[in-house]
Amino acid sequence: MRLTLDSYTALQSPLHRWWPRSKLVGLGLLMLGFTSVQQVQLVPICLLVTAVLYMLSGLPWSFLRSRLRYPGLFVLGMVIALPLLSGSTILWQWGPLAIRQEGLMAMGLIAGRFLSIVTIGMLLLGTTPLLKLIDTLVSLGLPTLMAEMALLAYRYLFDIADQLAILRQAMRLRGFQPGGNRQSWQQLAAVTGTLLVRSYEQSERVYKAMRLRGYSNGRSNMSPQIQGWGRAPDIAAIGLCATIALILMSLQIWPVVSGG
């Protein structure tokens, strides 16, 4: 199982060359603008901006597909019933099933915003090494304790993945066949519990080892290396992202202003 996010951070696209501090602020403003969208008519603009940025990044589409698979299925499971249950304007009906316009628009709005925001987040993670990203967050005011927790969590995700692979292989060697029956679910629950207990025990061992080496909570020697906002193009890119976000926010209130 591969959990690394740094597979394509060595590319030389415009987003990879964007100064990390400026990139974090610019893409954060863009995600804020996408979050403010409440009209389904604006979703194509969000998707267009997202697609352009993704193409500029040079990341392969397989990178995005592999990371959208599970959260995408989760969101789809939540919103797929909206066209059938929400609204009063029926667009199509077959027996007791009816597709409603309001529910269909709500589904498009939620799915479009989710795709845009998550893709921008993946762009940030896929074009910036994790260590550099955390260093940038510290330079912007993130407490060092939280930065250390993030680094340790990312580091030991690999160990947890290795332990999970070993447990799955042991189950297969003992004849485990995944299925929907009660026994299968009980065995999977037992494996999950074992993994949680092992993770907790390992976290205690790591903490004790750090304390023996002089670590003290809240008092870290960690100092950010990322300073400044980069060159003029980096700052201009922040302005462009801020402009797009402000336009999206303005378009939310424009019908209210014009109607008043």
N, C-alpha and C positions, 0 to 999 in steps of 0.2 A: 504494500500500500504506500503510495507516494503522496506526501502532504506538503511538499515544498511549494512555495509561492514564487521563488526566485528563478524559475526556469528560463525566463526570457528577459531578465533585467539587464543583460549585457548588450542588447540591441542598441542601435544608434538612430532611433526615430526621433522626431521633434519632441514627443512626450518623454522619451527617455532622457533627452538633453535638458529638459525643463528643470530649473533649479528646484530641489525638493520642497523647500519652504514655500516658494511661490506656487508650486503645483498643488500642494496640500490645501492652501487657501483658495486658489482658483477653482479646483474641482469641488471643494467643499461648498463654495458659493453656488456653483452650478447645481449640485445636488439639493441645496436649499431652495433654489428656484424651481426645480422639478417637484419638490415636495409641496410647494404652494399651489400647484396646478389643480384646479377643481372643475375644469371644463374639459370634456372629452375631445372637443375640437382642437385643443392645444397639444394633445398627446402626440400627433404626428411631428410637431416641431421638436418636442423632446427627443423623440426617436431619431429624427434626422440629425440633430446635433450630436447625439450619442454615437450614431453610425459614423459620422464624419470623424469624430475623435478616435473611434476605435480603428478606423482605417489609417489614420495618421500614426497610430501607435506601432503599427507593424506586427502586432500580436496575431497569431493564427486563430482562426475561428474555433478550432478545436479547444483552445484554451478557455474560451468563453463557454462553449457547450458543456464541457466537463464540469465546470463550476456552477452552471445554472441548472443542472439536471435536477438535483434534489430540492433546492429551494423553489425552483419553478414548479415542480410537481406539487409541493406543499401549497403554494399560492393558487395553483390551478384547482386543486381540490377544494379550496375555500370559496372561490368565486364562480365555479362552474355552475352552481345552482342558482345564481342570481337571475339569469334570464328567465328561469322557470318559476321563480317565486316572487320577484320584486317588480312592482309597477302595475299599471292598469291598461296600458296601450298594447293590445295584442297584435303582433306582427304575423304570426303563423300559429296554427293550432291543429293538432291531430288528436282527437279524442280528449282525454284529460290533460294532455301535455300542451302547453302553450308557451311560446317565446315572447317575452314582453320587452318593449323598447327601452323602458327605464332601466330594467335589469341588465340588458345588453350593453347599454351605455356605461353603467356602473362597472361592469366587468371589464370593458375596454379601458376605462380610466384607471382602475386599480392595476390591471395587468401591464398597461403601458408605463405607468409611473414606476412600478416595481422593476420592470426590465431596464428602464433608463437609469434609475438610481443604482441598482446592483451592478450594472455594466460599468458605470463611472467608478464605483468602488473597486471593481476588478481591474480597471485601468490603472488606478492608483497603486494597487498592490502588485500588479503585473509589470509595471515600468519602474518601480522603486524598490531597491533591496530593503528587506524588512529592517535590518539594523539601521540603515540610513533613515527609514521612515520613523522609527521610534526615536532616533536622535533628533529628528526634526520636530516631533511632538514635544520632546523635552525642551527644545529651544523655544517653543511657543507657550510653555508654561505647564506642561503635563508633569505632575509630581513624579519624582524619580522612583518612588516605591511602586507606583503603577507601571512604570516602564520596566522595572525589574521583573514584576509579576508577568508582564506580557512576554518578555524574553524567555523566562523560565517555562511558561506555558507552551510557547512555540517549540522550545528545545525538547521538552519531554512528550510532546505529541508524537514524535517519531518513536519513542520507546513504547508508548501505549499502543501505537499501530503495530509494532513488532510483536508485542504480547498478544494482541488480538489475532494476528496471523497465526501465531503458535497455537493458541486455543482453538481456532477454527480447524487447523490441520489435525490437532489431536481429536477433535470431535468427528472429523471425517474418517480418520483411521479406526475409530470405534464404531463406525457404521451409522453415524448420524445422517439422516436425510431430512432436509428442510421441508416443512409442510404446514398446513393450516390447522393441524390437530392440536389438542391440548398438551400432549406430551412434548411436542416440538417447542411450543411457546414456553413451557416450563424449563426446558433445557437452555433455551436462549436467555431466559431470565436469570438462570443460574450462572451462565457465562458472563452476563453483564454485571451481576453482583460480584463475581470473582475479580473482574477487571477493575471495578470501582475500589474494592478493598486493596488490591495490589497498588493502585494508583495512590491511594491515601497513605499506605505504608511507605511508598517510595518518596512521597512529598515530605513525610516526617524525617526520613533519612537524609534527604537533601538539605532540609532546614537545619538539622543538627550539624551536618558537615559544614554548612556555611557559618554557623555560629562559632564552631571551633576554629574557623579561619578568620575570626574577627568581625563578621558581619553584624551590623546593628540595625534594627528596624528604623526606617525613616532617616538614617544618616548615611548617605551614600557618597562615594567619591565620583559618581557618574556626572560628567560635564558634557554638554552638547558640543559637537564639532561643526554642526551646520549653523552658520550665521549669515545674516544679510538676506537680501531678496534676489540676488543674482544680477544678471545684466538687464539692459533696457527691454529686449524682447520678452524676458521672463515676466517683468512687471507689466508689460503691455498685454500679455496673455491673461494676467489677473484681471486687468480692466475689461478685456473682452468677455471673460466669463461673468464678471459682475454685471456687465451691460445686458447679456442674455438673461441672467437671473432677474434683473430689474424689469426687463421687457415682459417676461412671463408674469411677474407679479403685477405689473401695471395692467396687463390684459385681463387680469382677474377682476379688477375694479372698474375697468372702462365701461362695460355695459351698465353698471350701477350709476356711474357719473353721467353718462349720456342719457340714461333714462330719467335722471333727476332733473 
